[in-house]
């Protein structure tokens, strides 16, 4: 199953730099922070899984609007928050200012982090680095900037969970570029082993769920179509008939995953809470 961010029709190049450019444009659409802030509990959980301590240097990679960055700063860590979308970092900066938290912000590519080797005690990414087109390069960068015996913490959607199935549904209408691997592979123990086992003392992955709570299936889809960059881009490039078909398929998926029993939408999406202890 390949469920990467959909490409614009006609764009068939497998060149990963070109893929990255299209992905950056997709994540810049809408306002991901509207959804991102609802995921704050995941940032708190990964910081607990990492057992962060006051004074540790922490790097948040592909930080989005800063959930893990804020969580680490609340634990009195020295935090640097990075993303390749400036507008998302601006939202994170606003949140940090509102809480009077000291966080450094820097635009950076997860595949070429502008930091020295072994600069950080912990490196974290929640639903971020998993979307990089060059997975091996991104994983190598996480390892490189983390000090020996330091920890890398990741929250990655699984292929079988709601978000993984949502991306797979979109991919049926807009196939991903040839030669790219599904970001949802980061949500499998097999792929994590391939990416990190050579550089790790241990790779621990715990299955968890984030619960999306909306008024209805229609409400969830309305919000995602308005602010979730990959979905904004997908609907923008489809014709009317395919938009209607994709809408029907997504609503069917949301309703299938809903456990709210008619008292508001409750959709649990599986992800892996990952801690890599660096060798």
TORDO-376424 format. One record per residue (C-alpha): y, z, x; residue number from 1; residue in one letter. Coordinates in Angstrom, 2 decimals, always signed. Last residue first. Example, Ala and Ser with C-alpha at 12.3 -4.5 7.8 and 13.67 -1.06 7.14 Angstrom:
<node yy="-1.06" zz="+7.14" xx="+13.67" num="2" residuo="S"/>
<node yy="-4.50" zz="+7.80" xx="+12.30" num="1" residuo="A"/>
This chain:
<node yy="+3.47" zz="+19.97" xx="+24.26" num="279" residuo="X"/>
<node yy="+5.63" zz="+19.86" xx="+21.14" num="278" residuo="X"/>
<node yy="+4.66" zz="+21.90" xx="+18.12" num="277" residuo="X"/>
<node yy="+4.75" zz="+19.50" xx="+15.17" num="276" residuo="X"/>
<node yy="+5.46" zz="+21.11" xx="+11.81" num="275" residuo="X"/>
<node yy="+5.02" zz="+18.99" xx="+8.68" num="274" residuo="X"/>
<node yy="+5.70" zz="+19.76" xx="+5.03" num="273" residuo="X"/>
<node yy="+3.93" zz="+16.85" xx="+3.35" num="272" residuo="X"/>
<node yy="+5.22" zz="+15.57" xx="+0.01" num="271" residuo="X"/>
<node yy="+4.02" zz="+15.40" xx="-3.60" num="270" residuo="X"/>
<node yy="+6.43" zz="+14.67" xx="-6.42" num="269" residuo="X"/>
<node yy="+6.41" zz="+16.93" xx="-9.48" num="268" residuo="X"/>
<node yy="+8.10" zz="+15.40" xx="-12.54" num="267" residuo="X"/>
<node yy="+9.47" zz="+17.74" xx="-15.22" num="266" residuo="X"/>
<node yy="+11.52" zz="+16.04" xx="-17.96" num="265" residuo="X"/>
<node yy="+12.97" zz="+18.32" xx="-20.63" num="264" residuo="X"/>
<node yy="+11.04" zz="+20.27" xx="-23.23" num="263" residuo="X"/>
<node yy="+8.84" zz="+17.43" xx="-24.48" num="262" residuo="X"/>
<node yy="+5.71" zz="+18.66" xx="-22.72" num="261" residuo="X"/>
<node yy="+7.53" zz="+18.79" xx="-19.36" num="260" residuo="X"/>
<node yy="+4.57" zz="+17.50" xx="-17.36" num="259" residuo="X"/>
<node yy="+6.03" zz="+14.06" xx="-16.68" num="258" residuo="X"/>
<node yy="+4.05" zz="+11.90" xx="-14.22" num="257" residuo="X"/>
<node yy="+2.94" zz="+9.32" xx="-16.83" num="256" residuo="X"/>
<node yy="+6.43" zz="+9.33" xx="-18.34" num="255" residuo="X"/>
<node yy="+7.97" zz="+8.52" xx="-14.96" num="254" residuo="X"/>
<node yy="+5.46" zz="+5.74" xx="-14.31" num="253" residuo="X"/>
<node yy="+6.01" zz="+4.15" xx="-17.72" num="252" residuo="X"/>
<node yy="+9.78" zz="+4.33" xx="-17.24" num="251" residuo="X"/>
<node yy="+9.38" zz="+2.62" xx="-13.86" num="250" residuo="X"/>
<node yy="+7.26" zz="-0.18" xx="-15.32" num="249" residuo="X"/>
<node yy="+9.65" zz="-0.80" xx="-18.21" num="248" residuo="X"/>
<node yy="+12.68" zz="-0.87" xx="-15.91" num="247" residuo="X"/>
<node yy="+10.89" zz="-3.25" xx="-13.56" num="246" residuo="X"/>
<node yy="+10.16" zz="-5.60" xx="-16.46" num="245" residuo="X"/>
<node yy="+13.75" zz="-5.48" xx="-17.71" num="244" residuo="X"/>
<node yy="+15.14" zz="-6.11" xx="-14.24" num="243" residuo="X"/>
<node yy="+12.65" zz="-8.94" xx="-13.80" num="242" residuo="X"/>
<node yy="+13.91" zz="-10.64" xx="-16.95" num="241" residuo="X"/>
<node yy="+17.56" zz="-10.14" xx="-16.05" num="240" residuo="X"/>
<node yy="+17.33" zz="-11.51" xx="-12.53" num="239" residuo="X"/>
<node yy="+16.68" zz="-9.21" xx="-9.59" num="238" residuo="X"/>
<node yy="+19.12" zz="-8.77" xx="-6.68" num="237" residuo="X"/>
<node yy="+21.25" zz="-5.91" xx="-8.01" num="236" residuo="X"/>
<node yy="+18.27" zz="-4.06" xx="-9.49" num="235" residuo="X"/>
<node yy="+16.70" zz="-3.69" xx="-6.04" num="234" residuo="X"/>
<node yy="+19.96" zz="-2.74" xx="-4.32" num="233" residuo="X"/>
<node yy="+20.68" zz="+0.11" xx="-6.73" num="232" residuo="X"/>
<node yy="+17.04" zz="+1.20" xx="-6.38" num="231" residuo="X"/>
<node yy="+17.26" zz="+1.35" xx="-2.59" num="230" residuo="X"/>
<node yy="+20.65" zz="+3.11" xx="-2.77" num="229" residuo="X"/>
<node yy="+19.90" zz="+5.87" xx="-5.27" num="228" residuo="X"/>
<node yy="+23.25" zz="+6.32" xx="-7.12" num="227" residuo="X"/>
<node yy="+23.40" zz="+4.38" xx="-10.40" num="226" residuo="X"/>
<node yy="+19.83" zz="+3.17" xx="-10.82" num="225" residuo="X"/>
<node yy="+18.59" zz="+6.65" xx="-9.82" num="224" residuo="X"/>
<node yy="+20.78" zz="+8.36" xx="-12.41" num="223" residuo="X"/>
<node yy="+19.75" zz="+6.02" xx="-15.25" num="222" residuo="X"/>
<node yy="+16.09" zz="+6.30" xx="-14.21" num="221" residuo="X"/>
<node yy="+16.17" zz="+10.08" xx="-14.45" num="220" residuo="X"/>
<node yy="+17.98" zz="+9.98" xx="-17.80" num="219" residuo="X"/>
<node yy="+15.59" zz="+7.41" xx="-19.29" num="218" residuo="X"/>
<node yy="+12.62" zz="+9.55" xx="-18.32" num="217" residuo="X"/>
<node yy="+14.28" zz="+12.48" xx="-20.07" num="216" residuo="X"/>
<node yy="+16.69" zz="+15.38" xx="-19.56" num="215" residuo="X"/>
<node yy="+16.07" zz="+15.65" xx="-15.84" num="214" residuo="X"/>
<node yy="+14.10" zz="+17.91" xx="-13.49" num="213" residuo="X"/>
<node yy="+12.52" zz="+16.46" xx="-10.34" num="212" residuo="X"/>
<node yy="+10.01" zz="+18.91" xx="-8.87" num="211" residuo="X"/>
<node yy="+9.32" zz="+18.88" xx="-5.13" num="210" residuo="X"/>
<node yy="+5.69" zz="+19.40" xx="-4.30" num="209" residuo="X"/>
<node yy="+3.85" zz="+20.67" xx="-1.22" num="208" residuo="X"/>
<node yy="+0.91" zz="+19.63" xx="+0.96" num="207" residuo="X"/>
<node yy="+0.94" zz="+21.33" xx="+4.35" num="206" residuo="X"/>
<node yy="+0.84" zz="+19.40" xx="+7.60" num="205" residuo="X"/>
<node yy="+0.30" zz="+21.05" xx="+11.01" num="204" residuo="X"/>
<node yy="+0.38" zz="+18.95" xx="+14.18" num="203" residuo="X"/>
<node yy="-0.65" zz="+21.05" xx="+17.19" num="202" residuo="X"/>
<node yy="-0.09" zz="+21.05" xx="+20.94" num="201" residuo="X"/>
<node yy="+1.80" zz="+17.82" xx="+20.54" num="200" residuo="X"/>
<node yy="+2.80" zz="+14.73" xx="+22.49" num="199" residuo="X"/>
<node yy="-0.36" zz="+12.65" xx="+22.19" num="198" residuo="X"/>
<node yy="-0.91" zz="+13.83" xx="+18.61" num="197" residuo="X"/>
<node yy="+2.54" zz="+12.68" xx="+17.43" num="196" residuo="X"/>
<node yy="+2.60" zz="+9.17" xx="+15.98" num="195" residuo="X"/>
<node yy="-1.10" zz="+8.49" xx="+15.52" num="194" residuo="X"/>
<node yy="-1.72" zz="+12.00" xx="+14.21" num="193" residuo="X"/>
<node yy="+1.14" zz="+11.64" xx="+11.76" num="192" residuo="X"/>
<node yy="-0.41" zz="+8.37" xx="+10.61" num="191" residuo="X"/>
<node yy="-3.73" zz="+10.01" xx="+9.81" num="190" residuo="X"/>
<node yy="-2.16" zz="+13.07" xx="+8.20" num="189" residuo="X"/>
<node yy="-0.42" zz="+10.87" xx="+5.63" num="188" residuo="X"/>
<node yy="+3.17" zz="+11.24" xx="+4.41" num="187" residuo="X"/>
<node yy="+4.56" zz="+9.29" xx="+7.36" num="186" residuo="X"/>
<node yy="+2.52" zz="+6.41" xx="+5.89" num="185" residuo="X"/>
<node yy="+5.00" zz="+6.52" xx="+3.00" num="184" residuo="X"/>
<node yy="+7.48" zz="+4.65" xx="+5.19" num="183" residuo="X"/>
<node yy="+5.26" zz="+1.59" xx="+4.69" num="182" residuo="X"/>
<node yy="+4.85" zz="-0.53" xx="+7.77" num="181" residuo="X"/>
<node yy="+6.89" zz="-3.65" xx="+8.50" num="180" residuo="X"/>
<node yy="+5.45" zz="-6.94" xx="+9.73" num="179" residuo="X"/>
<node yy="+6.58" zz="-9.06" xx="+6.81" num="178" residuo="X"/>
<node yy="+9.65" zz="-7.77" xx="+5.02" num="177" residuo="X"/>
<node yy="+8.97" zz="-5.65" xx="+1.92" num="176" residuo="X"/>
<node yy="+7.98" zz="-7.28" xx="-1.37" num="175" residuo="X"/>
<node yy="+10.63" zz="-7.18" xx="-4.10" num="174" residuo="X"/>
<node yy="+9.02" zz="-7.08" xx="-7.55" num="173" residuo="X"/>
<node yy="+5.75" zz="-5.39" xx="-6.60" num="172" residuo="X"/>
<node yy="+7.72" zz="-3.42" xx="-3.99" num="171" residuo="X"/>
<node yy="+9.63" zz="-1.62" xx="-6.76" num="170" residuo="X"/>
<node yy="+6.37" zz="-0.20" xx="-8.12" num="169" residuo="X"/>
<node yy="+5.24" zz="+0.84" xx="-4.63" num="168" residuo="X"/>
<node yy="+8.56" zz="+2.63" xx="-4.15" num="167" residuo="X"/>
<node yy="+8.02" zz="+4.57" xx="-7.38" num="166" residuo="X"/>
<node yy="+4.41" zz="+5.33" xx="-6.43" num="165" residuo="X"/>
<node yy="+5.55" zz="+6.93" xx="-3.19" num="164" residuo="X"/>
<node yy="+8.25" zz="+8.85" xx="-5.07" num="163" residuo="X"/>
<node yy="+5.70" zz="+10.16" xx="-7.60" num="162" residuo="X"/>
<node yy="+3.08" zz="+11.18" xx="-5.06" num="161" residuo="X"/>
<node yy="+0.09" zz="+9.15" xx="-3.84" num="160" residuo="X"/>
<node yy="+1.89" zz="+7.47" xx="-0.93" num="159" residuo="X"/>
<node yy="+3.15" zz="+10.85" xx="+0.31" num="158" residuo="X"/>
<node yy="+6.85" zz="+11.77" xx="+0.69" num="157" residuo="X"/>
<node yy="+7.70" zz="+13.22" xx="+4.10" num="156" residuo="X"/>
<node yy="+9.35" zz="+16.56" xx="+4.98" num="155" residuo="X"/>
<node yy="+9.45" zz="+16.91" xx="+8.73" num="154" residuo="X"/>
<node yy="+9.84" zz="+19.72" xx="+11.26" num="153" residuo="X"/>
<node yy="+9.67" zz="+19.17" xx="+15.02" num="152" residuo="X"/>
<node yy="+9.14" zz="+22.27" xx="+17.11" num="151" residuo="X"/>
<node yy="+9.87" zz="+23.34" xx="+20.68" num="150" residuo="X"/>
<node yy="+7.10" zz="+24.07" xx="+23.17" num="149" residuo="X"/>
<node yy="+8.72" zz="+21.54" xx="+25.54" num="148" residuo="X"/>
<node yy="+12.27" zz="+20.78" xx="+24.39" num="147" residuo="X"/>
<node yy="+12.90" zz="+18.33" xx="+21.54" num="146" residuo="X"/>
<node yy="+15.06" zz="+15.30" xx="+22.40" num="145" residuo="X"/>
<node yy="+12.10" zz="+13.20" xx="+23.55" num="144" residuo="X"/>
<node yy="+9.72" zz="+14.13" xx="+20.73" num="143" residuo="X"/>
<node yy="+12.11" zz="+13.05" xx="+17.99" num="142" residuo="X"/>
<node yy="+12.86" zz="+9.90" xx="+19.99" num="141" residuo="X"/>
<node yy="+9.17" zz="+9.04" xx="+20.31" num="140" residuo="X"/>
<node yy="+8.75" zz="+9.40" xx="+16.55" num="139" residuo="X"/>
<node yy="+11.61" zz="+6.95" xx="+15.97" num="138" residuo="X"/>
<node yy="+10.20" zz="+4.43" xx="+18.44" num="137" residuo="X"/>
<node yy="+6.73" zz="+4.59" xx="+16.93" num="136" residuo="X"/>
<node yy="+8.08" zz="+4.18" xx="+13.39" num="135" residuo="X"/>
<node yy="+10.24" zz="+1.13" xx="+14.03" num="134" residuo="X"/>
<node yy="+11.54" zz="+0.45" xx="+10.49" num="133" residuo="X"/>
<node yy="+13.01" zz="+3.95" xx="+9.99" num="132" residuo="X"/>
<node yy="+12.34" zz="+5.29" xx="+6.49" num="131" residuo="X"/>
<node yy="+10.28" zz="+8.30" xx="+7.60" num="130" residuo="X"/>
<node yy="+13.29" zz="+9.49" xx="+9.60" num="129" residuo="X"/>
<node yy="+14.93" zz="+10.64" xx="+6.37" num="128" residuo="X"/>
<node yy="+12.88" zz="+12.39" xx="+3.70" num="127" residuo="X"/>
<node yy="+13.76" zz="+15.70" xx="+5.39" num="126" residuo="X"/>
<node yy="+14.24" zz="+15.48" xx="+9.15" num="125" residuo="X"/>
<node yy="+14.16" zz="+18.31" xx="+11.68" num="124" residuo="X"/>
<node yy="+14.35" zz="+18.80" xx="+15.44" num="123" residuo="X"/>
<node yy="+14.00" zz="+22.27" xx="+16.96" num="122" residuo="X"/>
<node yy="+14.86" zz="+23.86" xx="+20.29" num="121" residuo="X"/>
<node yy="+17.13" zz="+20.95" xx="+21.16" num="120" residuo="X"/>
<node yy="+18.31" zz="+19.08" xx="+24.26" num="119" residuo="X"/>
<node yy="+14.88" zz="+18.26" xx="+25.72" num="118" residuo="X"/>
<node yy="+15.99" zz="+14.75" xx="+26.80" num="117" residuo="X"/>
<node yy="+19.70" zz="+14.11" xx="+26.47" num="116" residuo="X"/>
<node yy="+21.27" zz="+13.10" xx="+23.19" num="115" residuo="X"/>
<node yy="+22.49" zz="+9.81" xx="+21.71" num="114" residuo="X"/>
<node yy="+19.41" zz="+9.27" xx="+19.51" num="113" residuo="X"/>
<node yy="+18.13" zz="+5.71" xx="+19.65" num="112" residuo="X"/>
<node yy="+15.60" zz="+5.21" xx="+16.84" num="111" residuo="X"/>
<node yy="+17.24" zz="+7.78" xx="+14.58" num="110" residuo="X"/>
<node yy="+20.51" zz="+5.86" xx="+14.90" num="109" residuo="X"/>
<node yy="+23.51" zz="+8.16" xx="+15.12" num="108" residuo="X"/>
<node yy="+26.77" zz="+9.02" xx="+13.36" num="107" residuo="X"/>
<node yy="+27.64" zz="+12.54" xx="+14.46" num="106" residuo="X"/>
<node yy="+28.35" zz="+15.81" xx="+12.70" num="105" residuo="X"/>
<node yy="+28.53" zz="+19.27" xx="+14.28" num="104" residuo="X"/>
<node yy="+27.91" zz="+22.19" xx="+11.96" num="103" residuo="X"/>
<node yy="+29.81" zz="+25.49" xx="+11.60" num="102" residuo="X"/>
<node yy="+29.38" zz="+26.80" xx="+8.06" num="101" residuo="X"/>
<node yy="+32.37" zz="+27.87" xx="+5.99" num="100" residuo="X"/>
<node yy="+30.36" zz="+27.36" xx="+2.77" num="99" residuo="X"/>
<node yy="+32.80" zz="+24.81" xx="+1.33" num="98" residuo="X"/>
<node yy="+33.28" zz="+23.33" xx="+4.79" num="97" residuo="X"/>
<node yy="+29.53" zz="+22.74" xx="+5.15" num="96" residuo="X"/>
<node yy="+29.41" zz="+20.99" xx="+1.79" num="95" residuo="X"/>
<node yy="+32.33" zz="+18.73" xx="+2.66" num="94" residuo="X"/>
<node yy="+30.74" zz="+17.89" xx="+6.02" num="93" residuo="X"/>
<node yy="+27.50" zz="+16.96" xx="+4.27" num="92" residuo="X"/>
<node yy="+29.40" zz="+14.61" xx="+1.96" num="91" residuo="X"/>
<node yy="+31.12" zz="+13.00" xx="+4.96" num="90" residuo="X"/>
<node yy="+27.73" zz="+12.68" xx="+6.66" num="89" residuo="X"/>
<node yy="+26.55" zz="+10.67" xx="+3.66" num="88" residuo="X"/>
<node yy="+29.60" zz="+8.40" xx="+3.86" num="87" residuo="X"/>
<node yy="+28.99" zz="+7.75" xx="+7.56" num="86" residuo="X"/>
<node yy="+25.53" zz="+6.26" xx="+7.05" num="85" residuo="X"/>
<node yy="+23.60" zz="+6.22" xx="+10.35" num="84" residuo="X"/>
<node yy="+22.78" zz="+9.91" xx="+10.08" num="83" residuo="X"/>
<node yy="+23.16" zz="+12.96" xx="+12.29" num="82" residuo="X"/>
<node yy="+23.66" zz="+16.72" xx="+11.85" num="81" residuo="X"/>
<node yy="+24.03" zz="+18.95" xx="+14.92" num="80" residuo="X"/>
<node yy="+23.28" zz="+22.62" xx="+14.30" num="79" residuo="X"/>
<node yy="+23.66" zz="+25.80" xx="+16.34" num="78" residuo="X"/>
<node yy="+21.50" zz="+28.19" xx="+14.32" num="77" residuo="X"/>
<node yy="+22.87" zz="+31.06" xx="+12.27" num="76" residuo="X"/>
<node yy="+20.17" zz="+30.91" xx="+9.57" num="75" residuo="X"/>
<node yy="+22.72" zz="+29.52" xx="+7.13" num="74" residuo="X"/>
<node yy="+23.27" zz="+26.80" xx="+9.75" num="73" residuo="X"/>
<node yy="+19.60" zz="+25.83" xx="+9.49" num="72" residuo="X"/>
<node yy="+19.76" zz="+25.52" xx="+5.70" num="71" residuo="X"/>
<node yy="+23.01" zz="+23.57" xx="+5.88" num="70" residuo="X"/>
<node yy="+21.53" zz="+21.05" xx="+8.32" num="69" residuo="X"/>
<node yy="+18.30" zz="+20.83" xx="+6.32" num="68" residuo="X"/>
<node yy="+20.20" zz="+19.76" xx="+3.21" num="67" residuo="X"/>
<node yy="+22.79" zz="+17.68" xx="+5.04" num="66" residuo="X"/>
<node yy="+24.01" zz="+14.81" xx="+2.90" num="65" residuo="X"/>
<node yy="+21.62" zz="+12.39" xx="+4.55" num="64" residuo="X"/>
<node yy="+20.19" zz="+14.07" xx="+7.63" num="63" residuo="X"/>
<node yy="+18.65" zz="+11.02" xx="+9.26" num="62" residuo="X"/>
<node yy="+17.91" zz="+13.44" xx="+12.10" num="61" residuo="X"/>
<node yy="+18.88" zz="+17.13" xx="+11.89" num="60" residuo="X"/>
<node yy="+19.10" zz="+18.60" xx="+15.40" num="59" residuo="X"/>
<node yy="+18.75" zz="+22.36" xx="+15.90" num="58" residuo="X"/>
<node yy="+19.86" zz="+24.52" xx="+18.83" num="57" residuo="X"/>
<node yy="+18.53" zz="+28.05" xx="+18.35" num="56" residuo="X"/>
<node yy="+21.06" zz="+30.88" xx="+18.15" num="55" residuo="X"/>
<node yy="+19.56" zz="+32.61" xx="+15.14" num="54" residuo="X"/>
<node yy="+15.85" zz="+31.90" xx="+14.73" num="53" residuo="X"/>
<node yy="+14.06" zz="+29.10" xx="+12.87" num="52" residuo="X"/>
<node yy="+10.54" zz="+29.81" xx="+11.64" num="51" residuo="X"/>
<node yy="+9.80" zz="+26.07" xx="+11.49" num="50" residuo="X"/>
<node yy="+8.13" zz="+26.51" xx="+8.09" num="49" residuo="X"/>
<node yy="+11.14" zz="+28.54" xx="+6.97" num="48" residuo="X"/>
<node yy="+13.48" zz="+25.75" xx="+8.04" num="47" residuo="X"/>
<node yy="+11.23" zz="+23.27" xx="+6.23" num="46" residuo="X"/>
<node yy="+11.43" zz="+25.34" xx="+3.04" num="45" residuo="X"/>
<node yy="+15.22" zz="+25.61" xx="+3.02" num="44" residuo="X"/>
<node yy="+15.61" zz="+21.86" xx="+3.45" num="43" residuo="X"/>
<node yy="+13.10" zz="+21.28" xx="+0.65" num="42" residuo="X"/>
<node yy="+15.05" zz="+23.64" xx="-1.63" num="41" residuo="X"/>
<node yy="+18.12" zz="+21.46" xx="-1.11" num="40" residuo="X"/>
<node yy="+16.49" zz="+18.48" xx="-2.84" num="39" residuo="X"/>
<node yy="+18.92" zz="+18.53" xx="-5.79" num="38" residuo="X"/>
<node yy="+21.73" zz="+17.92" xx="-3.30" num="37" residuo="X"/>
<node yy="+20.16" zz="+14.61" xx="-2.31" num="36" residuo="X"/>
<node yy="+20.23" zz="+13.17" xx="-5.81" num="35" residuo="X"/>
<node yy="+24.03" zz="+13.12" xx="-6.09" num="34" residuo="X"/>
<node yy="+24.19" zz="+12.78" xx="-2.28" num="33" residuo="X"/>
<node yy="+22.60" zz="+9.34" xx="-2.58" num="32" residuo="X"/>
<node yy="+25.90" zz="+7.88" xx="-3.74" num="31" residuo="X"/>
<node yy="+25.61" zz="+4.21" xx="-4.71" num="30" residuo="X"/>
<node yy="+24.98" zz="+1.78" xx="-1.89" num="29" residuo="X"/>
<node yy="+25.11" zz="+2.98" xx="+1.73" num="28" residuo="X"/>
<node yy="+21.33" zz="+3.54" xx="+1.71" num="27" residuo="X"/>
<node yy="+20.83" zz="-0.16" xx="+0.93" num="26" residuo="X"/>
<node yy="+23.28" zz="-1.35" xx="+3.61" num="25" residuo="X"/>
<node yy="+21.51" zz="+0.79" xx="+6.21" num="24" residuo="X"/>
<node yy="+18.20" zz="-0.65" xx="+5.08" num="23" residuo="X"/>
<node yy="+19.48" zz="-4.19" xx="+5.47" num="22" residuo="X"/>
<node yy="+20.68" zz="-3.46" xx="+9.01" num="21" residuo="X"/>
<node yy="+17.38" zz="-1.76" xx="+9.84" num="20" residuo="X"/>
<node yy="+15.42" zz="-4.80" xx="+8.70" num="19" residuo="X"/>
<node yy="+17.57" zz="-7.00" xx="+10.94" num="18" residuo="X"/>
<node yy="+16.85" zz="-4.70" xx="+13.86" num="17" residuo="X"/>
<node yy="+13.17" zz="-4.74" xx="+12.98" num="16" residuo="X"/>
<node yy="+12.84" zz="-8.50" xx="+13.21" num="15" residuo="X"/>
<node yy="+10.24" zz="-9.29" xx="+10.55" num="14" residuo="X"/>
<node yy="+12.44" zz="-11.98" xx="+9.10" num="13" residuo="X"/>
<node yy="+11.72" zz="-12.85" xx="+5.49" num="12" residuo="X"/>
<node yy="+15.15" zz="-12.44" xx="+3.92" num="11" residuo="X"/>
<node yy="+15.04" zz="-15.00" xx="+1.14" num="10" residuo="X"/>
<node yy="+15.05" zz="-12.38" xx="-1.61" num="9" residuo="X"/>
<node yy="+16.86" zz="-9.19" xx="-0.48" num="8" residuo="X"/>
<node yy="+14.38" zz="-6.75" xx="+0.99" num="7" residuo="X"/>
<node yy="+12.80" zz="-3.79" xx="-0.74" num="6" residuo="X"/>
<node yy="+12.78" zz="-0.39" xx="+0.94" num="5" residuo="X"/>
<node yy="+9.21" zz="+0.14" xx="+2.11" num="4" residuo="X"/>
<node yy="+6.33" zz="+0.56" xx="-0.27" num="3" residuo="X"/>
<node yy="+3.36" zz="-0.99" xx="+1.49" num="2" residuo="X"/>
<node yy="+0.00" zz="+0.00" xx="+0.00" num="1" residuo="X"/>
